Amino acid sequence: MAEKSPRTNPFSCLSSTVVEETLVRNPFEKISGIVATELESAIIAAKFQPGQRLNISQIADAMCVSPTPVWEAIERLQEIGLVVAEPIPNSRRNVYRVFEMTPAEIEDFFLTRAALESLAAQICATKTWNVDMPRLKEYAVKFREGLYVFATDENAKSDPVNFSEVDRTFHTMLIKATRNHFLIESYNALDRISSFLSIKTSYYMGLQLNRDDALTLGNQHMTIYNAIENGYAELARNLMISHIKFCAEHTLRNLSLDSRD
């Protein structure tokens, strides 16, 4: 009888040494906190599929820890919305899964982003002295150059996490520059989902954006920057709304790709 090949642990992408390395630096760090940080990073970086079941034993094996801190970490991630719990019938236990969003929820998310970020762009255009304009331009240029490569080089390889960071830095700078406590807090509430969707969008960018769309998207940050620099508040607001709408449409196309996997 042929021997069965061992099953691959679907959580092998998690670091098997991060707990040990962290405890060397800080022996007082809680293991559950280290595990939670590793899982949070993996979820946001789209290393797991939306709706994927989080098997506590397999995660514990992959990270070389006992199941208890993994369970505690997953409970913590449930509290911040990155993990959802499904009760098991006739049991006190739950099944834990990576959060996922319906098309309607994604539309609502981007509608909220558009409201917050268009207001931020408008405020920044009227108070440019609060904005680090050279740094804002730097990230607008990085964003444009990254998408130009997608549009012109068929052999270009994407780095979704890095590209997403460039994108989100631009947007976060505008939010913080408003110095509006309520606006900033509202935006921070969207942060983890925003990061997740941004990385997913960046991952598919090279596959799904045609040349014209890539160049259009690449110029959008720069046009927003120019409107803010010149004090065109209403234009900055409208440009941001158009940009968020473009991103929403692209994200929904990504969702349809996932559903076919």
N, C-alpha and C positions, 0 to 999 in steps of 0.2 A: 504494500500500500504506500502510495506516495505521501511524503510528509507535507503537511499544510504549511504554507508560508506564513510567517508571523504578520499579524495585522499592523498596519502603520498607525501610530498614534496621531489622530487629527490635530492634536495640540502640540506637536513637536516644534512648531514655530516659536513656542514660548521658551525663554531662556532657562536652562537647567542649572545655571550657576549664579543667577542674579541674587538669589536669597543669600547664598554663602558670601558672595562678594560684598553685598550691602552690609551684612552683619560684621564683616571684618572692619569696615569703615565706621559703623555705628552699632555696637553690640546691643543697644537698647531699642533698636528699631523693631516694630512688631512685624512678625512674619506675614500676618494677614494683610498688613498695609503694603508690604512689598509685592505680594501676590496681586492685590487689587490694582496697584499701579501698573504691573506688567499686563494684566488682563485688559485694563482700560486702554492702554496704549495699543494693544493688539486689535481691540474692537474698533477704535478710532481709525487705525491704519488699514481697516478693512481686510485684516488677515483671516477673519471669520465671516461667513455668509450671514446676512440678516435672517433671523429665525433659527440659526444653528443651535442645536442643543449643547449645553455646556455640561459635560460629563465630569463630575467632581473627581472621581478616581483617576481618570485619564489625565486631567490637569495636574493632579497631585503627582502622578508618575512623571509627567513631562518636566515638572519643576522641582522634583526631588524633595517634596515636602509631604507631610501627612494630610489627610483629607480635611481636618478641622479648620486650618487657616484658609483653605480654599473655599470652604462653605462660608466662612465669615467674610471673605473678600467678595464673593458673589452676592451675599446679602447687602453689602455696602454698595455695590454697583447697581443693585436693584433700587436702592434709595435714590440714586441720582439719575435713574432712567435708562441706563445702558443695558440693563438686563431685565427681563420680565419673567415672572413666576407663573406657572400653570399648575393649579392643584391637581393631584392625582386622585381620581375617584376612590372613595372608601379608604383613604390614607391621609395621614397628617403630613406627608412629604409633598414636595413640589418638584416639577420639572422646570429647569431654568434654561432660558433661551436668550440669544443675542437679540436686542430690540430690532424691530423692523417697522417701516412706515408704509402706509397705504398711499396711493396717488393723491387722495384727498388731503391726507395729513401733510404730504410734501408741499402741496399747493398752499395750504394754510401757513406752513412754515415760511415759505418764500414770500407770501403776502405780508407776514409780520416783519420779515427782514426788510422788505421794500419800504414799509412804513418807517421803520427805525432808521435805516441807512440813508434814505432820501432826506429825512429831516436832518440827519447828521451832516450830510453834504451841504445842505442849505445853510446850516449854522456856520460851518467851517468857511463858506464863501463870504459870510458877513463878518467873520472874526478870524481872518487869515493869520493874525499875529499869534494865535494859539496853536497854529499848525506848524509842524516841522516840515516846511515845504521842500527843502532839498532832499530830505529822506523820503518823503512821500513820492517825489519825482523819481528817485532811485528805484523804488519798488514798482512804480508804474512802468518804468523802462524795462526792468527785469521781467515783468509779466508779459510785456509786448514782445520782447526778444525771445522768450521761451515759446510763445505761440507762433512766432515767425519761423522758428526752427521746425515746428510741427508742420507748418504749411509748405515749407520749401525743401525739406530734407526727408526723403522717404525712409532713410536708414536711421533716423534719429530715434534714440531710446529715451523713454520718459522716466522721470523720477517723481512719482505721484506725491510722495510725502513732502519733498523739497518744493515742488511747484505749488502745492497747496499752501505751504507756509508763506511763500511769496504773495500769493493771492490774499490770504487771510491777514497778513501783516498790513497790507494796504488798507483793507476795510477797518481793521481794529484801530489803526492810527486815527482815522477820521472819527470813529466813535469816541475815543478817549479825548480827542482834541476839542470836543464840544464842552467838556467840563460840566456836563449835565449829569448829576448823580443818578437821577431816575432813568435817563436814557441808557447810561452805561450799565446799570444793574439789569435793566430789561434785556439788553443785548447779551450780557454775560449768561443769562439764563438759557440762551440758545447756543452757547459756545460749543458744547460737546457734539451736538447734532450737526452744527455748522461745520465743524472740523471733519466729521465723518463723511458728510455729503460732499465736501470739497475734495477730499482725497479720492472718493469713488469717482467723482466727475473727472478729476485729473487722470485717473487710471485709464478711463475709457477715451480720453481726449484724442489720442493719436489714432484710435480706431474709428471714431464716430464723426469727428469734425471734418467737413470738407475744407478745401483751401480757403475759400471766401469766408466761411464762418470762423475759421481760426484767425484769420487776419482781422476780421471785424471784432471778435472778442478781445484780441490782443490790443486793439486800439482803445477799447472802452475805458480802461483805467486812465490812460493818458488824456482822453477827452474830459473825463471827470476832473482830473488834476488841473487841466487848463482852465476849466470853468471856475474852479475854486480860486486859482491863482489870480484870475482877472476879476473876481468879485461878482460873478454872474450867479447869484443865489438860486433863482428859479431854474436856470439852465442846469446847474449842478444837480438840483433835485430831480429834474426830469431825466437827465442822463443816468443817474443812479437807478431810477425806477426801470428804465429800459434795460440796463445791465443786469439787474436782479431777475427781470422777466426772462431774459435770454438764458441765464443760468438755470432758472426753474425749468424751462422747456427742455434743456439739455439733460438735466437730472432725471426728468420723467422718461426720457428716451433711454437713459441708463437703466432705469428700473425695468423697462421692458426687456432689456438684454438679460438682466438677472433672472427674469421669470422664464427665459428660454434655456437657461443653463441646465 
